């Protein structure tokens, strides 16, 4: 449980860096870190196939695509001293909400035995069965969305050049 809580805290902090940091490159790298930490959590759940796919597909392929788009489009030049109005208030409110949620999770007493995973949990067959039956439409829509994003990035980069 200590390893899980440590990974959870690190992944939340890394996700906060994704949202708060000004540089898109650092945001993308923090997102890679977040996705990697989530993959480690899948390993803790004995879902090795899902962890492997998390690293290969999301942290690998999708993030390389994001970095190519960032490099093609460039980032707008923003002065380093520009203040974001209300940022401190939002960060403080988010920190308070996170602290309350963390306190509620720590204070909650587990109600009985945890549910046991089915024997096929995290296996290739179970993943493929779910992906290509129950979630086929969302899988295909995601691939279509990524294709449109790549085409849009290429069109925007050509117009810019």
N, C-alpha and C positions, 0 to 999 in steps of 0.2 A: 504493500500500500504506500510505503514511503516513496518508492521509485515512481509510482503512478502520480502521486501528488507533486513530486518534483518535476516530472515531465509536463503535467498539466499547467503548473505555474510558468515553466519556461515557454510552453507553447502559447499561453495567453500573453506573456510579455512580448514574445516575438510577433504575435498578431497585432499588438498595440503599436509596435514599431512600423508595421506595414501601413497602418492607418495614419500615424502621426508624422512620420519622416517626410521631409520635403523632396528628397532626391528619388526619382522613380527607380533608379538602379538599386539603391539601398532597400527600397520597398520590395522590389522583386527578390532580392537576396534574402530578406527577412521572411518573405513568403515561402521561399525554398526551405528555410530553416523550420518554419512552422509545419510545412507538409512532411518534412523528415521526422520531426518529433511525433506527429500523428502516426506515421508509419511505425515508429518504435512502440507506440501504444498498441497498435495492432499486433505486433510481435508479442507483447505481454499478454494479449488475449488468445495467443496461439493461432492467430489468423495470418499465417506466414504468406500465403498467396496474396491476400489483400494488401499486406504490407509491401510486398514486392511490387505489386501493381501501383501502389501509391507512390513509391519512389520512382519507378520507371516512367509511368504515364504522367503524373502530375508534377513531381519535382524535376523530372527530366524533360520530357517532350513539351509539355504545356509551358513550362517556365522558359525554355529555350525560345519558344514561339513568342512569349511576352517580351523577352529581351530583344529579339529581332525587331519587333514592332517598336519598342522604345528606341532602339538604335536608328531605325528607319525614320521615325517621325521626329526624333530629337525631343528634348524637354525644353519648355519655355524658360527663358532666363528670368529668374526672379531675384530681386535684391535680397541679400542675406539678412538684412535688418528688418525686413517687412514683418510686421506683427499681424497675427491673425486675431481679429477681434473675437473675444469670448472663448478662446481656446483654453485658457486656464480654468474657466468655469466648467467647461465640458469635461476636461480631464479630471478635475476634482469630483464632479458628479459621477463620472464613470468609476473612479477609484472607490468612492463610497458605496456604490452599487455592488462592485466586485467584492469589497470587504464584507458587506452584508450577506451576499450569496455564499461566500467562502465560510463565513461564520455559521450560516444555516446548514451547510453541508457537513461541517465538522461537528456541529452540535446534534445533528440528526442521528438517532440510534437506528441501526439496521433492524428491520422487522422480520426476523427469521432467517432461514437459509437462503443464500443467493440462488437464483435459477441456474440450472445446469444447461450448458450449451448442447444442442443436438450433436450426435457423433460426426456429422458431415460439416460442422461449422468451420468456415474459412477454407474449405476444400475447393479445388478447381471446378469440380462437377457442380457443387451447390452454387457457386458464384455464377457459372455459365448458365445454369438453369434459371436462376433468378433474373439475370441480366437479359437473357434472350426470350423470356416469357413474360414475366410480370412487368419488368421495366424496359421493355423493348422500345416503346415510343419515346420515353425520356432519353434513352441511349442514342437513338437516331436523331432526335432534335438537338442534342448536345453536339453531335458530330456535324450537323448542318450549321449550327451556330458558330462553331470553330472555323468551318470552311468560309462562311460569310465574313468572319473577322479577319481571316488571312487575306481574302480578296480585297476587302475594304482597306486594309493596311497597305497593300501593294498599290492600289489605286491612289490613295492619299500620298504615298511616297513618290509616285510618278508625277503627280500634279505639282508637288513641291520642288522637284528637281528641274 
